[in-house]
Amino acid sequence: MTHAAGISLGSDSKRYFRGTMPRIAIATIILMPLLYGAMYLWAFWNPFGAVDRIPAAIVNNDTGRSSTGEQVDAGDQVVKSLIASGQLDLDEVSESEAVDGLAHGKYYYTITIPENFTEAVESPNGDNPEKANLTFTFNDANNYLATIIGQDASEQVIGQVNSTIGAQGVGQVLTGLETAGSG
């Protein structure tokens, strides 16, 4: 006499759902992907709202100049204005500190004001107008999302700088934007 070994799906499934541990396991299997997806969406819901929490360095190489007998330092005015606005998390540092901080992830991007910034800002009033440039440097290897947010912050910086130096009667003087990414 032979007996057929069969599996009764109904009786086995009842056995799997008996007790609390199997129920917890099934609930976990169902809820974990939902929880992960919700956390992911929450984390990236508004990344551009965090520009004031992304550390950045600002380097002021502007030498200033003396026009009409008094010292004018547009670079210093821009740095003070940007830091005072509180829109960005800026540290004023030397160029070597900025390069090192960017390479090691202390800063997510850097803003450099060149030596001739004041001359360029005042040049529309003279015979030889020139562009006032700022250099934004990003390091994609540190954090790609922070680079994207930093590029958004650069637009805020340009707007802030235009309004700061616009008070001196200069219209659209800030036109240069150089980006350098590594990674």
OpenMM code with the backbone's topology and positions (N, CA, C; nanometers):
from openmm import Vec3, app, unit

residues = "MET THR HIS ALA ALA GLY ILE SER LEU GLY SER ASP SER LYS ARG TYR PHE ARG GLY THR MET PRO ARG ILE ALA ILE ALA THR ILE ILE LEU MET PRO LEU LEU TYR GLY ALA MET TYR LEU TRP ALA PHE TRP ASN PRO PHE GLY ALA VAL ASP ARG ILE PRO ALA ALA ILE VAL ASN ASN ASP THR GLY ARG SER SER THR GLY GLU GLN VAL ASP ALA GLY ASP GLN VAL VAL LYS SER LEU ILE ALA SER GLY GLN LEU ASP LEU ASP GLU VAL SER GLU SER GLU ALA VAL ASP GLY LEU ALA HIS GLY LYS TYR TYR TYR THR ILE THR ILE PRO GLU ASN PHE THR GLU ALA VAL GLU SER PRO ASN GLY ASP ASN PRO GLU LYS ALA ASN LEU THR PHE THR PHE ASN ASP ALA ASN ASN TYR LEU ALA THR ILE ILE GLY GLN ASP ALA SER GLU GLN VAL ILE GLY GLN VAL ASN SER THR ILE GLY ALA GLN GLY VAL GLY GLN VAL LEU THR GLY LEU GLU THR ALA GLY SER GLY".split()
positions = [
    Vec3(0.0840, -0.1158, 0.0000),
    Vec3(0.0000, 0.0000, 0.0000),
    Vec3(0.0889, 0.1225, 0.0000),
    Vec3(0.0635, 0.2071, -0.0922),
    Vec3(0.1459, 0.3276, -0.1021),
    Vec3(0.0628, 0.4482, -0.0635),
    Vec3(0.1334, 0.5364, 0.0029),
    Vec3(0.0678, 0.6621, 0.0415),
    Vec3(0.1282, 0.7749, -0.0400),
    Vec3(0.0481, 0.8587, -0.0912),
    Vec3(0.0989, 0.9752, -0.1660),
    Vec3(0.1273, 1.0866, -0.0667),
    Vec3(0.2506, 1.1338, -0.0740),
    Vec3(0.2878, 1.2450, 0.0137),
    Vec3(0.2462, 1.3740, -0.0550),
    Vec3(0.1526, 1.4395, -0.0010),
    Vec3(0.1037, 1.5629, -0.0617),
    Vec3(0.1091, 1.6779, 0.0368),
    Vec3(0.1015, 1.7921, -0.0168),
    Vec3(0.1044, 1.9107, 0.0684),
    Vec3(-0.0322, 1.9747, 0.0623),
    Vec3(-0.0856, 1.9960, 0.1757),
    Vec3(-0.2139, 2.0637, 0.1834),
    Vec3(-0.1855, 2.2112, 0.2101),
    Vec3(-0.2091, 2.2925, 0.1095),
    Vec3(-0.1763, 2.4333, 0.1199),
    Vec3(-0.2550, 2.5023, 0.2299),
    Vec3(-0.3770, 2.4620, 0.2460),
    Vec3(-0.4611, 2.5256, 0.3471),
    Vec3(-0.4101, 2.5036, 0.4869),
    Vec3(-0.3730, 2.3820, 0.5205),
    Vec3(-0.3280, 2.3541, 0.6571),
    Vec3(-0.1903, 2.4140, 0.6834),
    Vec3(-0.1017, 2.4179, 0.5799),
    Vec3(0.0311, 2.4772, 0.5992),
    Vec3(0.0223, 2.6285, 0.6203),
    Vec3(-0.0620, 2.6955, 0.5436),
    Vec3(-0.0710, 2.8409, 0.5571),
    Vec3(-0.1277, 2.8795, 0.6933),
    Vec3(-0.2198, 2.7980, 0.7461),
    Vec3(-0.2725, 2.8259, 0.8793),
    Vec3(-0.1614, 2.8143, 0.9836),
    Vec3(-0.0753, 2.7174, 0.9635),
    Vec3(0.0340, 2.6966, 1.0572),
    Vec3(0.1321, 2.8159, 1.0539),
    Vec3(0.1561, 2.8742, 0.9351),
    Vec3(0.2499, 2.9868, 0.9229),
    Vec3(0.1981, 3.1133, 0.9896),
    Vec3(0.0666, 3.1311, 0.9930),
    Vec3(0.0108, 3.2524, 1.0499),
    Vec3(-0.0240, 3.2399, 1.1973),
    Vec3(0.0050, 3.1254, 1.2570),
    Vec3(-0.0188, 3.1070, 1.3993),
    Vec3(0.0926, 3.1735, 1.4781),
    Vec3(0.0612, 3.2424, 1.5813),
    Vec3(0.1622, 3.3039, 1.6665),
    Vec3(0.1963, 3.4459, 1.6229),
    Vec3(0.2689, 3.5157, 1.7077),
    Vec3(0.2990, 3.6569, 1.6802),
    Vec3(0.4214, 3.6756, 1.5900),
    Vec3(0.5220, 3.5920, 1.6003),
    Vec3(0.6437, 3.6102, 1.5217),
    Vec3(0.6185, 3.6035, 1.3709),
    Vec3(0.5447, 3.5078, 1.3219),
    Vec3(0.5177, 3.5068, 1.1774),
    Vec3(0.4416, 3.6311, 1.1313),
    Vec3(0.3514, 3.6787, 1.2131),
    Vec3(0.2759, 3.7985, 1.1766),
    Vec3(0.3669, 3.9217, 1.1731),
    Vec3(0.4566, 3.9307, 1.2684),
    Vec3(0.5517, 4.0423, 1.2707),
    Vec3(0.6426, 4.0364, 1.1481),
    Vec3(0.6867, 3.9161, 1.1125),
    Vec3(0.7744, 3.9004, 0.9963),
    Vec3(0.7046, 3.9445, 0.8686),
    Vec3(0.5805, 3.9068, 0.8512),
    Vec3(0.5058, 3.9438, 0.7305),
    Vec3(0.4802, 4.0948, 0.7281),
    Vec3(0.4449, 4.1516, 0.8436),
    Vec3(0.4241, 4.2963, 0.8504),
    Vec3(0.5530, 4.3709, 0.8172),
    Vec3(0.6655, 4.3197, 0.8641),
    Vec3(0.7945, 4.3823, 0.8357),
    Vec3(0.8277, 4.3758, 0.6870),
    Vec3(0.8024, 4.2609, 0.6263),
    Vec3(0.8283, 4.2443, 0.4834),
    Vec3(0.7449, 4.3426, 0.4012),
    Vec3(0.6241, 4.3694, 0.4458),
    Vec3(0.5366, 4.4614, 0.3732),
    Vec3(0.5723, 4.6072, 0.4021),
    Vec3(0.5992, 4.6413, 0.5286),
    Vec3(0.6184, 4.7805, 0.5668),
    Vec3(0.7583, 4.8361, 0.5422),
    Vec3(0.8620, 4.7547, 0.5428),
    Vec3(0.9988, 4.8064, 0.5271),
    Vec3(1.0193, 4.8803, 0.3952),
    Vec3(0.9787, 4.8261, 0.2818),
    Vec3(0.9959, 4.9042, 0.1575),
    Vec3(0.9169, 5.0348, 0.1587),
    Vec3(0.7977, 5.0334, 0.2164),
    Vec3(0.7186, 5.1558, 0.2255),
    Vec3(0.7871, 5.2591, 0.3138),
    Vec3(0.8409, 5.2148, 0.4266),
    Vec3(0.9112, 5.3042, 0.5181),
    Vec3(1.0371, 5.3613, 0.4534),
    Vec3(1.1117, 5.2750, 0.3842),
    Vec3(1.2330, 5.3193, 0.3154),
    Vec3(1.1999, 5.4241, 0.2091),
    Vec3(1.0984, 5.3985, 0.1304),
    Vec3(1.0576, 5.4933, 0.0266),
    Vec3(1.0117, 5.6264, 0.0851),
    Vec3(0.9355, 5.6222, 0.1952),
    Vec3(0.8887, 5.7448, 0.2600),
    Vec3(1.0054, 5.8256, 0.3147),
    Vec3(1.1035, 5.7581, 0.3753),
    Vec3(1.2207, 5.8286, 0.4284),
    Vec3(1.3022, 5.8902, 0.3156),
    Vec3(1.3151, 5.8209, 0.2046),
    Vec3(1.3896, 5.8718, 0.0901),
    Vec3(1.3226, 5.9983, 0.0352),
    Vec3(1.1912, 5.9935, 0.0192),
    Vec3(1.1183, 6.1107, -0.0298),
    Vec3(1.1295, 6.2275, 0.0677),
    Vec3(1.1204, 6.1989, 0.1969),
    Vec3(1.1300, 6.3044, 0.2976),
    Vec3(1.2675, 6.3704, 0.2936),
    Vec3(1.3722, 6.2911, 0.2775),
    Vec3(1.5089, 6.3439, 0.2782),
    Vec3(1.5350, 6.4358, 0.1592),
    Vec3(1.4737, 6.4056, 0.0443),
    Vec3(1.4997, 6.4832, -0.0758),
    Vec3(1.3807, 6.5680, -0.1195),
    Vec3(1.2891, 6.5920, -0.0276),
    Vec3(1.1682, 6.6660, -0.0628),
    Vec3(1.2016, 6.8070, -0.1105),
    Vec3(1.2840, 6.8806, -0.0346),
    Vec3(1.3213, 7.0160, -0.0725),
    Vec3(1.4697, 7.0375, -0.0434),
    Vec3(1.5572, 6.9802, -0.1239),
    Vec3(1.7001, 6.9936, -0.0948),
    Vec3(1.7494, 7.1369, -0.1030),
    Vec3(1.6848, 7.2212, -0.1839),
    Vec3(1.7310, 7.3586, -0.1989),
    Vec3(1.6948, 7.4453, -0.0790),
    Vec3(1.6140, 7.3929, 0.0099),
    Vec3(1.5851, 7.4652, 0.1332),
    Vec3(1.6980, 7.4535, 0.2337),
    Vec3(1.8009, 7.3773, 0.2004),
    Vec3(1.9100, 7.3529, 0.2955),
    Vec3(2.0382, 7.4260, 0.2588),
    Vec3(2.0320, 7.5261, 0.1711),
    Vec3(2.1553, 7.5935, 0.1296),
    Vec3(2.2244, 7.6626, 0.2458),
    Vec3(2.1490, 7.6998, 0.3477),
    Vec3(2.2103, 7.7671, 0.4618),
    Vec3(2.2790, 7.6691, 0.5568),
    Vec3(2.2684, 7.5391, 0.5292),
    Vec3(2.3326, 7.4393, 0.6155),
    Vec3(2.4458, 7.3655, 0.5454),
    Vec3(2.4773, 7.4052, 0.4231),
    Vec3(2.5864, 7.3408, 0.3502),
    Vec3(2.7113, 7.4258, 0.3670),
    Vec3(2.8145, 7.3724, 0.4308),
    Vec3(2.9335, 7.4535, 0.4595),
    Vec3(3.0079, 7.4933, 0.3325),
    Vec3(3.0417, 7.6208, 0.3261),
    Vec3(3.1140, 7.6746, 0.2107),
    Vec3(3.2208, 7.7704, 0.2601),
    Vec3(3.3225, 7.7882, 0.1770),
    Vec3(3.4305, 7.8814, 0.2097),
    Vec3(3.4247, 7.9985, 0.1132),
    Vec3(3.4548, 8.1169, 0.1656),
    Vec3(3.4665, 8.2340, 0.0792),
    Vec3(3.6069, 8.2913, 0.0970),
    Vec3(3.6713, 8.3165, -0.0163),
    Vec3(3.8090, 8.3665, -0.0168),
    Vec3(3.8070, 8.5055, -0.0786),
    Vec3(3.8597, 8.6029, -0.0052),
    Vec3(3.8629, 8.7396, -0.0544),
    Vec3(4.0064, 8.7763, -0.0906),
    Vec3(4.0383, 8.7679, -0.2192),
    Vec3(4.1707, 8.8076, -0.2681),
    Vec3(4.1717, 8.9515, -0.3180),
    Vec3(4.0605, 9.0209, -0.3046),
    Vec3(4.0495, 9.1567, -0.3569),
    Vec3(4.1453, 9.2504, -0.2835),
    Vec3(4.2231, 9.3253, -0.3608),
    Vec3(4.3186, 9.4192, -0.3015),
    Vec3(4.2562, 9.5555, -0.2776),
    Vec3(4.1401, 9.5813, -0.3352),
    Vec3(4.0782, 9.7127, -0.3211),
    Vec3(4.1542, 9.8152, -0.4029),
    Vec3(4.1054, 9.9349, -0.4009),
    Vec3(4.1777, 10.0426, -0.4688),
    Vec3(4.1307, 10.1760, -0.4152),
    Vec3(4.2062, 10.2769, -0.4450),
    Vec3(4.1727, 10.4110, -0.3982),
    Vec3(4.1303, 10.4949, -0.5174),
    Vec3(4.0021, 10.5186, -0.5265),
    Vec3(3.9535, 10.6107, -0.6297),
    Vec3(3.8954, 10.7304, -0.5555),
    Vec3(3.9150, 10.8445, -0.6066),
    Vec3(3.8710, 10.9702, -0.5447),
    Vec3(3.9304, 10.9865, -0.4046),
    Vec3(4.0484, 10.9322, -0.3836),
    Vec3(4.1191, 10.9579, -0.2590),
    Vec3(4.0825, 10.8708, -0.1407),
    Vec3(3.9772, 10.7919, -0.1482),
    Vec3(3.9426, 10.7050, -0.0341),
    Vec3(3.9505, 10.5588, -0.0756),
    Vec3(3.9863, 10.4744, 0.0211),
    Vec3(4.0039, 10.3312, -0.0073),
    Vec3(3.8668, 10.2653, -0.0251),
    Vec3(3.8512, 10.1954, -0.1348),
    Vec3(3.7271, 10.1220, -0.1620),
    Vec3(3.7632, 9.9748, -0.1706),
    Vec3(3.6902, 9.8928, -0.0994),
    Vec3(3.7162, 9.7487, -0.1009),
    Vec3(3.5833, 9.6765, -0.1225),
    Vec3(3.5457, 9.6602, -0.2487),
    Vec3(3.4176, 9.5959, -0.2819),
    Vec3(3.4154, 9.4505, -0.2372),
    Vec3(3.5296, 9.3810, -0.2454),
    Vec3(3.5357, 9.2415, -0.2028),
    Vec3(3.5000, 9.2258, -0.0564),
    Vec3(3.5527, 9.3147, 0.0273),
    Vec3(3.5236, 9.3108, 0.1704),
    Vec3(3.3759, 9.3379, 0.1959),
    Vec3(3.3196, 9.4321, 0.1216),
    Vec3(3.1769, 9.4630, 0.1367),
    Vec3(3.0910, 9.3424, 0.0996),
    Vec3(3.1294, 9.2741, -0.0079),
    Vec3(3.0544, 9.1563, -0.0526),
    Vec3(3.0613, 9.0457, 0.0521),
    Vec3(3.1798, 9.0182, 0.1045),
    Vec3(3.1963, 8.9128, 0.2052),
    Vec3(3.1111, 8.9443, 0.3272),
    Vec3(3.1210, 9.0677, 0.3776),
    Vec3(3.0429, 9.1062, 0.4970),
    Vec3(2.8935, 9.0932, 0.4710),
    Vec3(2.8512, 9.1351, 0.3522),
    Vec3(2.7094, 9.1284, 0.3180),
    Vec3(2.6596, 8.9843, 0.3097),
    Vec3(2.7380, 8.8976, 0.2465),
    Vec3(2.6968, 8.7569, 0.2334),
    Vec3(2.6913, 8.6875, 0.3683),
    Vec3(2.7904, 8.7120, 0.4531),
    Vec3(2.7920, 8.6476, 0.5848),
    Vec3(2.6782, 8.7016, 0.6712),
    Vec3(2.6566, 8.8343, 0.6667),
    Vec3(2.5511, 8.8959, 0.7482),
    Vec3(2.4120, 8.8518, 0.7052),
    Vec3(2.3946, 8.8184, 0.5769),
    Vec3(2.2612, 8.7796, 0.5292),
    Vec3(2.2127, 8.6494, 0.5930),
    Vec3(2.3064, 8.5610, 0.6301),
    Vec3(2.2691, 8.4340, 0.6919),
    Vec3(2.2062, 8.3347, 0.5963),
    Vec3(2.2054, 8.3663, 0.4668),
    Vec3(2.1439, 8.2754, 0.3696),
    Vec3(2.2327, 8.1547, 0.3411),
    Vec3(2.3633, 8.1688, 0.3660),
    Vec3(2.4582, 8.0621, 0.3382),
    Vec3(2.5441, 8.0378, 0.4613),
    Vec3(2.5970, 7.9169, 0.4716),
    Vec3(2.6878, 7.8825, 0.5811),
    Vec3(2.8306, 7.9060, 0.5316),
    Vec3(2.8792, 8.0304, 0.5442),
    Vec3(3.0080, 8.0707, 0.4875),
    Vec3(3.1137, 8.0907, 0.5949),
    Vec3(3.2342, 8.0437, 0.5661),
    Vec3(3.3524, 8.0738, 0.6471),
    Vec3(3.4475, 8.1535, 0.5603),
    Vec3(3.4950, 8.2684, 0.6096),
    Vec3(3.5962, 8.3435, 0.5357),
    Vec3(3.7321, 8.2848, 0.5700),
    Vec3(3.8000, 8.2321, 0.4705),
    Vec3(3.9270, 8.1633, 0.4911),
    Vec3(4.0268, 8.2051, 0.3838),
    Vec3(4.1529, 8.1624, 0.4036),
    Vec3(4.2550, 8.1871, 0.3020),
    Vec3(4.2337, 8.0913, 0.1850),
    Vec3(4.3017, 8.1203, 0.0744),
    Vec3(4.2855, 8.0360, -0.0438),
    Vec3(4.3341, 7.8932, -0.0182),
    Vec3(4.4447, 7.8788, 0.0530),
    Vec3(4.4971, 7.7442, 0.0788),
    Vec3(4.4032, 7.6651, 0.1698),
    Vec3(4.3430, 7.7327, 0.2687),
    Vec3(4.2466, 7.6642, 0.3559),
    Vec3(4.1228, 7.6210, 0.2774),
    Vec3(4.0801, 7.7060, 0.1845),
    Vec3(3.9624, 7.6726, 0.1030),
    Vec3(3.9893, 7.5524, 0.0142),
    Vec3(4.1059, 7.5499, -0.0501),
    Vec3(4.1413, 7.4376, -0.1384),
    Vec3(4.1506, 7.3090, -0.0580),
    Vec3(4.2159, 7.3157, 0.0579),
    Vec3(4.2309, 7.1976, 0.1426),
    Vec3(4.0949, 7.1513, 0.1969),
    Vec3(4.0135, 7.2476, 0.2420),
    Vec3(3.8808, 7.2138, 0.2945),
    Vec3(3.7906, 7.1519, 0.1896),
    Vec3(3.7998, 7.2001, 0.0651),
    Vec3(3.7201, 7.1445, -0.0442),
    Vec3(3.7655, 7.0030, -0.0783),
    Vec3(3.8966, 6.9819, -0.0786),
    Vec3(3.9505, 6.8494, -0.1122),
    Vec3(3.9159, 6.7457, -0.0065),
    Vec3(3.9083, 6.7860, 0.1207),
    Vec3(3.8839, 6.6909, 0.2294),
    Vec3(3.7387, 6.6890, 0.2780),
    Vec3(3.6502, 6.7598, 0.2102),
    Vec3(3.5078, 6.7524, 0.2433),
    Vec3(3.4631, 6.8447, 0.3543),
    Vec3(3.5504, 6.9321, 0.4045),
    Vec3(3.5074, 7.0279, 0.5075),
    Vec3(3.4115, 7.1293, 0.4459),
    Vec3(3.4414, 7.1715, 0.3222),
    Vec3(3.3557, 7.2633, 0.2486),
    Vec3(3.3027, 7.1921, 0.1250),
    Vec3(3.1771, 7.2201, 0.0909),
    Vec3(3.1165, 7.1558, -0.0250),
    Vec3(3.1398, 7.2368, -0.1519),
    Vec3(3.1659, 7.3672, -0.1359),
    Vec3(3.2030, 7.4511, -0.2487),
    Vec3(3.2748, 7.5737, -0.1950),
    Vec3(3.3462, 7.6428, -0.2842),
    Vec3(3.4160, 7.7648, -0.2442),
    Vec3(3.3785, 7.8781, -0.3389),
    Vec3(3.3843, 8.0001, -0.2849),
    Vec3(3.3617, 8.1212, -0.3623),
    Vec3(3.4890, 8.2039, -0.3501),
    Vec3(3.5461, 8.2414, -0.4633),
    Vec3(3.6692, 8.3207, -0.4608),
    Vec3(3.6457, 8.4553, -0.5272),
    Vec3(3.6817, 8.5609, -0.4544),
    Vec3(3.6760, 8.6962, -0.5084),
    Vec3(3.8168, 8.7304, -0.5561),
    Vec3(3.8339, 8.7619, -0.6855),
    Vec3(3.9689, 8.7837, -0.7393),
    Vec3(4.0306, 8.9168, -0.6950),
    Vec3(4.1593, 8.9315, -0.7222),
    Vec3(4.2343, 9.0498, -0.6800),
    Vec3(4.1798, 9.1791, -0.7388),
    Vec3(4.1341, 9.1746, -0.8619),
    Vec3(4.0917, 9.2976, -0.9304),
    Vec3(3.9412, 9.3236, -0.9188),
    Vec3(3.8778, 9.2671, -0.8197),
    Vec3(3.7319, 9.2763, -0.8091),
    Vec3(3.6851, 9.4213, -0.7951),
    Vec3(3.7464, 9.4967, -0.7044),
    Vec3(3.7044, 9.6363, -0.6844),
    Vec3(3.7261, 9.7179, -0.8112),
    Vec3(3.8396, 9.6986, -0.8760),
    Vec3(3.8667, 9.7712, -1.0011),
    Vec3(3.7591, 9.7397, -1.1046),
    Vec3(3.7220, 9.6116, -1.1146),
    Vec3(3.6193, 9.5725, -1.2117),
    Vec3(3.4843, 9.6318, -1.1755),
    Vec3(3.4531, 9.6358, -1.0459),
    Vec3(3.3256, 9.6921, -1.0025),
    Vec3(3.3175, 9.8400, -1.0374),
    Vec3(3.4294, 9.9115, -1.0216),
    Vec3(3.4297, 10.0552, -1.0490),
    Vec3(3.4578, 10.0883, -1.1953),
    Vec3(3.4955, 9.9896, -1.2737),
    Vec3(3.5357, 10.0165, -1.4121),
    Vec3(3.4245, 10.0733, -1.5012),
    Vec3(3.2954, 10.0436, -1.4799),
    Vec3(3.1944, 10.1060, -1.5664),
    Vec3(3.1938, 10.2581, -1.5584),
    Vec3(3.2482, 10.3132, -1.4504),
    Vec3(3.2552, 10.4585, -1.4372),
    Vec3(3.3749, 10.5162, -1.5122),
    Vec3(3.4681, 10.4300, -1.5556),
    Vec3(3.5894, 10.4771, -1.6222),
    Vec3(3.5850, 10.4539, -1.7716),
    Vec3(3.7051, 10.4595, -1.8326),
    Vec3(3.7156, 10.4456, -1.9776),
    Vec3(3.7257, 10.3003, -2.0232),
    Vec3(3.7652, 10.2117, -1.9331),
    Vec3(3.7911, 10.0724, -1.9723),
    Vec3(3.7068, 9.9764, -1.8884),
    Vec3(3.5762, 9.9634, -1.9160),
    Vec3(3.4914, 9.8756, -1.8336),
    Vec3(3.5316, 9.7293, -1.8479),
    Vec3(3.5246, 9.6571, -1.7369),
    Vec3(3.5538, 9.5135, -1.7385),
    Vec3(3.4556, 9.4405, -1.6472),
    Vec3(3.4503, 9.3102, -1.6627),
    Vec3(3.3573, 9.2278, -1.5858),
    Vec3(3.4122, 9.2022, -1.4464),
    Vec3(3.3228, 9.2027, -1.3483),
    Vec3(3.3594, 9.1643, -1.2123),
    Vec3(3.3251, 9.0157, -1.1975),
    Vec3(3.4263, 8.9348, -1.1814),
    Vec3(3.4063, 8.7897, -1.1782),
    Vec3(3.4137, 8.7344, -1.0372),
    Vec3(3.3380, 8.6308, -1.0141),
    Vec3(3.3511, 8.5469, -0.8955),
    Vec3(3.3783, 8.4058, -0.9454),
    Vec3(3.4554, 8.3301, -0.8700),
    Vec3(3.4827, 8.1923, -0.9079),
    Vec3(3.4187, 8.0989, -0.8061),
    Vec3(3.3324, 8.0115, -0.8538),
    Vec3(3.2698, 7.9090, -0.7710),
    Vec3(3.3360, 7.7761, -0.8052),
    Vec3(3.3842, 7.7064, -0.7031),
    Vec3(3.4495, 7.5778, -0.7256),
    Vec3(3.3748, 7.4711, -0.6470),
    Vec3(3.3402, 7.3636, -0.7169),
    Vec3(3.2661, 7.2529, -0.6566),
    Vec3(3.3496, 7.1260, -0.6642),
    Vec3(3.3232, 7.0333, -0.5739),
    Vec3(3.3910, 6.9045, -0.5763),
    Vec3(3.2853, 6.7947, -0.5772),
    Vec3(3.2556, 6.7430, -0.6964),
    Vec3(3.1527, 6.6392, -0.7097),
    Vec3(3.1877, 6.5131, -0.6330),
    Vec3(3.3161, 6.4910, -0.6081),
    Vec3(3.3570, 6.3684, -0.5393),
    Vec3(3.3091, 6.3683, -0.3946),
    Vec3(3.2917, 6.4856, -0.3354),
    Vec3(3.2458, 6.4916, -0.1966),
    Vec3(3.0987, 6.4547, -0.1849),
    Vec3(3.0153, 6.5230, -0.2620),
    Vec3(2.8721, 6.5010, -0.2515),
    Vec3(2.8063, 6.5647, -0.3734),
    Vec3(2.7544, 6.4821, -0.4617),
    Vec3(2.6961, 6.5338, -0.5853),
    Vec3(2.5745, 6.6220, -0.5577),
    Vec3(2.4892, 6.5807, -0.4637),
    Vec3(2.3707, 6.6592, -0.4326),
    Vec3(2.4101, 6.7959, -0.3775),
    Vec3(2.5157, 6.7996, -0.2939),
    Vec3(2.5618, 6.9274, -0.2396),
    Vec3(2.6131, 7.0176, -0.3515),
    Vec3(2.6719, 6.9606, -0.4551),
    Vec3(2.7174, 7.0399, -0.5697),
    Vec3(2.5979, 7.1036, -0.6398),
    Vec3(2.4922, 7.0270, -0.6588),
    Vec3(2.3721, 7.0811, -0.7232),
    Vec3(2.3126, 7.1928, -0.6372),
    Vec3(2.3063, 7.1710, -0.5067),
    Vec3(2.2533, 7.2731, -0.4164),
    Vec3(2.3450, 7.3945, -0.4161),
    Vec3(2.4773, 7.3711, -0.4209),
    Vec3(2.5730, 7.4815, -0.4253),
    Vec3(2.5576, 7.5644, -0.5510),
    Vec3(2.5259, 7.4991, -0.6622),
    Vec3(2.5034, 7.5739, -0.7853),
    Vec3(2.3786, 7.6606, -0.7727),
    Vec3(2.2774, 7.6110, -0.7023),
    Vec3(2.1591, 7.6916, -0.6755),
    Vec3(2.1958, 7.8087, -0.5847),
    Vec3(2.2806, 7.7828, -0.4858),
    Vec3(2.3243, 7.8885, -0.3946),
    Vec3(2.4028, 7.9953, -0.4688),
    Vec3(2.4753, 7.9557, -0.5738),
    Vec3(2.5540, 8.0541, -0.6493),
    Vec3(2.4632, 8.1603, -0.7115),
    Vec3(2.3425, 8.1225, -0.7495),
    Vec3(2.2488, 8.2210, -0.8025),
    Vec3(2.2084, 8.3205, -0.6944),
    Vec3(2.1898, 8.2700, -0.5705),
    Vec3(2.1597, 8.3592, -0.4586),
    Vec3(2.2765, 8.4539, -0.4334),
    Vec3(2.3985, 8.4009, -0.4418),
    Vec3(2.5170, 8.4828, -0.4196),
    Vec3(2.5239, 8.5932, -0.5239),
    Vec3(2.5031, 8.5586, -0.6494),
    Vec3(2.5095, 8.6582, -0.7560),
    Vec3(2.4048, 8.7675, -0.7338),
    Vec3(2.2843, 8.7275, -0.6946),
    Vec3(2.1803, 8.8262, -0.6648),
    Vec3(2.2183, 8.9164, -0.5488),
    Vec3(2.2737, 8.8556, -0.4433),
    Vec3(2.3147, 8.9322, -0.3255),
    Vec3(2.4285, 9.0283, -0.3604),
    Vec3(2.5247, 8.9810, -0.4394),
    Vec3(2.6384, 9.0651, -0.4773),
    Vec3(2.5919, 9.1795, -0.5658),
    Vec3(2.5045, 9.1517, -0.6604),
    Vec3(2.4524, 9.2582, -0.7461),
    Vec3(2.3812, 9.3647, -0.6637),
    Vec3(2.3046, 9.3235, -0.5621),
    Vec3(2.2353, 9.4230, -0.4810),
    Vec3(2.3337, 9.4984, -0.3916),
    Vec3(2.4379, 9.4300, -0.3451),
    Vec3(2.5369, 9.4968, -0.2598),
    Vec3(2.6138, 9.6027, -0.3369),
    Vec3(2.6658, 9.5654, -0.4530),
    Vec3(2.7443, 9.6626, -0.5280),
    Vec3(2.6566, 9.7520, -0.6138),
    Vec3(2.5285, 9.7152, -0.6286),
    Vec3(2.4343, 9.8014, -0.7000),
    Vec3(2.4098, 9.9295, -0.6232),
    Vec3(2.4288, 9.9259, -0.4927),
    Vec3(2.4118, 10.0452, -0.4111),
    Vec3(2.5156, 10.1514, -0.4469),
    Vec3(2.6247, 10.1111, -0.5102),
    Vec3(2.7281, 10.2059, -0.5501),
    Vec3(2.7016, 10.2608, -0.6900),
    Vec3(2.5845, 10.2321, -0.7448),
    Vec3(2.5502, 10.2853, -0.8757),
    Vec3(2.5985, 10.1990, -0.9901),
    Vec3(2.6342, 10.0745, -0.9629),
    Vec3(2.6788, 9.9845, -1.0680),
    Vec3(2.5645, 9.8892, -1.0966),
    Vec3(2.5294, 9.8740, -1.2236),
    Vec3(2.4176, 9.7874, -1.2603),
    Vec3(2.4565, 9.6427, -1.2597),
    Vec3(2.4592, 9.5819, -1.3732),
    Vec3(2.4909, 9.4401, -1.3834),
    Vec3(2.6400, 9.4258, -1.4069),
    Vec3(2.7149, 9.4090, -1.2985),
    Vec3(2.8593, 9.3992, -1.3125),
    Vec3(2.9096, 9.2583, -1.2912),
    Vec3(2.8270, 9.1783, -1.2316),
    Vec3(2.8729, 9.0440, -1.1987),
    Vec3(2.8259, 8.9485, -1.3067),
    Vec3(2.9133, 8.9116, -1.3949),
    Vec3(2.8719, 8.8258, -1.5054),
    Vec3(2.9527, 8.6991, -1.5133),
    Vec3(3.0630, 8.6899, -1.4439),
    Vec3(3.1488, 8.5721, -1.4586),
    Vec3(3.1120, 8.4649, -1.3590),
    Vec3(3.1030, 8.3467, -1.4082),
    Vec3(3.0773, 8.2325, -1.3219),
    Vec3(3.1568, 8.1169, -1.3775),
    Vec3(3.2614, 8.0774, -1.3034),
    Vec3(3.3419, 7.9638, -1.3459),
    Vec3(3.3147, 7.8498, -1.2498),
    Vec3(3.2883, 7.7348, -1.3029),
    Vec3(3.2705, 7.6184, -1.2181),
    Vec3(3.3766, 7.5173, -1.2515),
    Vec3(3.4307, 7.4585, -1.1463),
    Vec3(3.5308, 7.3536, -1.1667),
    Vec3(3.4907, 7.2378, -1.0792),
    Vec3(3.4713, 7.1234, -1.1350),
    Vec3(3.4330, 7.0070, -1.0576),
    Vec3(3.5371, 6.8993, -1.0725),
    Vec3(3.5575, 6.8285, -0.9656),
    Vec3(3.6461, 6.7135, -0.9749),
    Vec3(3.5675, 6.5912, -0.9310),
    Vec3(3.5917, 6.4798, -0.9886),
    Vec3(3.5159, 6.3596, -0.9546),
    Vec3(3.4530, 6.3113, -1.0789),
] * unit.nanometer
topology = app.Topology()
chain = topology.addChain("A")
for resn in residues:
    res = topology.addResidue(resn, chain)
    for name in ("N", "CA", "C"):
        topology.addAtom(name, app.Element.getBySymbol(name[0]), res)
